[in-house]
Amino acid sequence: MADFSIPSDWQQLIETTLAFCDREVVPLENENRELLENERFRFDERGKLRLEVLELKRQIRRKSAEAGLYTLFGDPRLGGEDLGFEPMALVFEALFEYAGPGRTLIEDVVYPSVLTNGLSPVLNEMSEELRSAHLADIACGEVTLCFALTEADAGSDIWNMRTRAERVPGGWRLNGSKQWITNAPYADYCMVFAVTNPELHRQRKPGGVTAFWVPARQAGVSRDTVLPIVGHIGGDLGLLTFDDVEVPDAWVLGDVGQGLRLALQAINKGRIAIGAKCLGLAEWALQRAAEYAAHRTTFGTRIGEHGQVQAMLADCATDIYALKTMLAHLAWKLDSGRGGAAIKETSIVKVFGSEMACRVFDRCMQILGASGLSNEIRLEEGLRWSRSMRIPDGTSEIQRKTIATQLLRGDMKF
Ligand SMILES: Cc1cc2nc3c(=O)[nH]c(=O)nc-3n(C[C@H](O)[C@H](O)[C@H](O)COP(=O)(O)OP(=O)(O)OC[C@H]3O[C@@H](n4cnc5c(N)ncnc54)[C@H](O)[C@@H]3O)c2cc1C
């Protein structure tokens, strides 16, 4: 018989993570409520997070690292615990179900955007020189990173990448720019993907892109622009420009020509993390809506008694259960090695997760009437966040393209 119970050590991990939030995150949030909750205080006039907010985030990362949480899902080559996809999905789900949307400091507990920060998979093959100079600071949360792949004309179509790295004695010279990069305005170091073999890249063949480690404060790097999205007045997405930036050979991440392989490995992990985060947030939203439906009365009865409200609650639950089941199955496939790379299943979880979170938040807002539209209950924040998740780590259309391509190649088993 299949066993869906959560092993006690994973349950313990979930409890430790949530207890950490109660002990370390909530008191800091309470002390800094206005700064963290009100965007007019959280961001400066250029849309950047204020230094006080960045300092609070740094404190949480450091404490999380001390508690052994920050590096839980990193690769053992980097000193991470590499607990696997099943516990990763469970911890992210629990963390976001506990927190709900819009909690600025929660992201710093275990870095749910697994490719951007902390022990990013892009660092797995970093050189000895980089490792000894930077790994300790990354693992303790002192410094942060960004994953710089997308460009103005190279999003889904990464073969349009224009950023180039040319050979110079002892290293490489980078020129180009990147756009929509999470944490670019604040990162200490960038993991930058650049074309090193233009001919191969022009032919859309693998081997033409290399990943580089670039200090964000190095001469020639500029990154002043914040790119706010979905109605926010500031944010963490930014532009990066590289103007004759020289880096030594030891700052190549992995092998020359293997950048896209590293990027895709990281993005695949990111897709599963997005699925888990969508699941937790959708559960949080449904709890708010169900509580409201049980108390609010219209026409002399609780709104939860009206068939149309019941249908919305039931549709949310159906979406949530579908994602929960498919995420658990995907994580099991990957951890047990019985599903190969599970390419179509990973895309299914990403597209279904991000789209179902939009549906769930939208229905829950409807159930709360005008209160659902006010951001006091943070449903509106959740809808904006869910909407944004249909774009990164491969848009919904790119996921569907991947699923169909796999099917047409004969990958028909689930
Ligand atoms: C919140 C957020 C965080 C992000 N963080 C990062 C980051 O940290 N690092 C990074 O490098 N990038 C990041 N990105 C960028 C993201 O990866 C790109 O935005 C994404 O790949 C889409 O590229 P694009 O915006 O250029 O859209 P385009 O690729 O131009 O697509 C435009 C539209 O055309 C559709 N489309 C494109 N090609 C096809 C096709 N073949 N078939 C069908 N439809 C197609 C798309 O689905 C989309 O609807 C982030 C984006 C967001 C929104």
The ligand as a MOL file (V3000), in Angstrom:
LIG
                    3D

  0  0  0     0  0            999 V3000
M  V30 BEGIN CTAB
M  V30 COUNTS 53 58 0 0 0
M  V30 BEGIN ATOM
M  V30 1 C 8.9830 37.8280 -10.7720 0
M  V30 2 C 10.0360 37.5580 -11.8030 0
M  V30 3 C 11.3020 37.1810 -11.3930 0
M  V30 4 C 12.3020 36.9380 -12.3460 0
M  V30 5 N 13.5750 36.6300 -11.9190 0
M  V30 6 C 14.5500 36.3970 -12.8250 0
M  V30 7 C 15.8850 36.1010 -12.3910 0
M  V30 8 O 16.1930 36.0960 -11.1970 0
M  V30 9 N 16.8280 35.8590 -13.3280 0
M  V30 10 C 16.5540 35.8910 -14.6590 0
M  V30 11 O 17.4630 35.6500 -15.4560 0
M  V30 12 N 15.2970 36.1980 -15.1190 0
M  V30 13 C 14.3010 36.4500 -14.2260 0
M  V30 14 N 13.0260 36.7650 -14.6530 0
M  V30 15 C 12.7750 36.8920 -16.0820 0
M  V30 16 C 11.9610 35.7240 -16.6250 0
M  V30 17 O 12.7230 34.5630 -16.6410 0
M  V30 18 C 11.4760 36.1120 -18.0290 0
M  V30 19 O 10.6170 37.2250 -17.8770 0
M  V30 20 C 10.7580 34.9510 -18.7160 0
M  V30 21 O 11.6800 33.9880 -19.1210 0
M  V30 22 C 9.9530 35.4150 -19.9440 0
M  V30 23 O 10.7120 36.2010 -20.7750 0
M  V30 24 P 10.1130 37.5980 -21.3120 0
M  V30 25 O 9.5920 38.3650 -20.1520 0
M  V30 26 O 11.1840 38.2260 -22.1310 0
M  V30 27 O 8.8990 37.2110 -22.2190 0
M  V30 28 P 8.9810 36.6440 -23.7170 0
M  V30 29 O 9.9010 35.4870 -23.7720 0
M  V30 30 O 9.2450 37.7730 -24.6550 0
M  V30 31 O 7.5030 36.1090 -23.9250 0
M  V30 32 C 6.4110 36.9940 -24.1970 0
M  V30 33 C 5.1550 36.1500 -24.3580 0
M  V30 34 O 5.3030 35.2600 -25.4730 0
M  V30 35 C 5.1060 33.9220 -25.0420 0
M  V30 36 N 6.0080 33.0370 -25.7760 0
M  V30 37 C 7.3350 33.1970 -25.9950 0
M  V30 38 N 7.8240 32.1830 -26.7040 0
M  V30 39 C 6.7940 31.3290 -26.9190 0
M  V30 40 C 6.6620 30.0810 -27.5770 0
M  V30 41 N 7.6920 29.4620 -28.1430 0
M  V30 42 N 5.4360 29.5060 -27.6110 0
M  V30 43 C 4.3680 30.1080 -27.0410 0
M  V30 44 N 4.4250 31.2810 -26.4000 0
M  V30 45 C 5.6280 31.8870 -26.3420 0
M  V30 46 C 5.4650 33.9370 -23.5570 0
M  V30 47 O 4.9120 32.8080 -22.8720 0
M  V30 48 C 4.8850 35.2600 -23.1380 0
M  V30 49 O 3.5060 35.1090 -22.9520 0
M  V30 50 C 12.0190 37.0560 -13.7230 0
M  V30 51 C 10.7240 37.4430 -14.1330 0
M  V30 52 C 9.7550 37.7030 -13.1880 0
M  V30 53 C 8.3870 38.1380 -13.6430 0
M  V30 END ATOM
M  V30 BEGIN BOND
M  V30 1 1 1 2
M  V30 2 1 2 3
M  V30 3 2 2 52
M  V30 4 2 3 4
M  V30 5 1 4 5
M  V30 6 1 4 50
M  V30 7 2 5 6
M  V30 8 1 6 7
M  V30 9 1 6 13
M  V30 10 2 7 8
M  V30 11 1 7 9
M  V30 12 1 9 10
M  V30 13 2 10 11
M  V30 14 1 10 12
M  V30 15 2 12 13
M  V30 16 1 13 14
M  V30 17 1 14 15
M  V30 18 1 14 50
M  V30 19 1 15 16
M  V30 20 1 16 17
M  V30 21 1 16 18
M  V30 22 1 18 19
M  V30 23 1 18 20
M  V30 24 1 20 21
M  V30 25 1 20 22
M  V30 26 1 22 23
M  V30 27 1 23 24
M  V30 28 2 24 25
M  V30 29 1 24 26
M  V30 30 1 24 27
M  V30 31 1 27 28
M  V30 32 2 28 29
M  V30 33 1 28 30
M  V30 34 1 28 31
M  V30 35 1 31 32
M  V30 36 1 32 33
M  V30 37 1 33 34
M  V30 38 1 33 48
M  V30 39 1 34 35
M  V30 40 1 35 36
M  V30 41 1 35 46
M  V30 42 1 36 37
M  V30 43 1 36 45
M  V30 44 2 37 38
M  V30 45 1 38 39
M  V30 46 1 39 40
M  V30 47 2 39 45
M  V30 48 1 40 41
M  V30 49 2 40 42
M  V30 50 1 42 43
M  V30 51 2 43 44
M  V30 52 1 44 45
M  V30 53 1 46 47
M  V30 54 1 46 48
M  V30 55 1 48 49
M  V30 56 2 50 51
M  V30 57 1 51 52
M  V30 58 1 52 53
M  V30 END BOND
M  V30 END CTAB
M  END
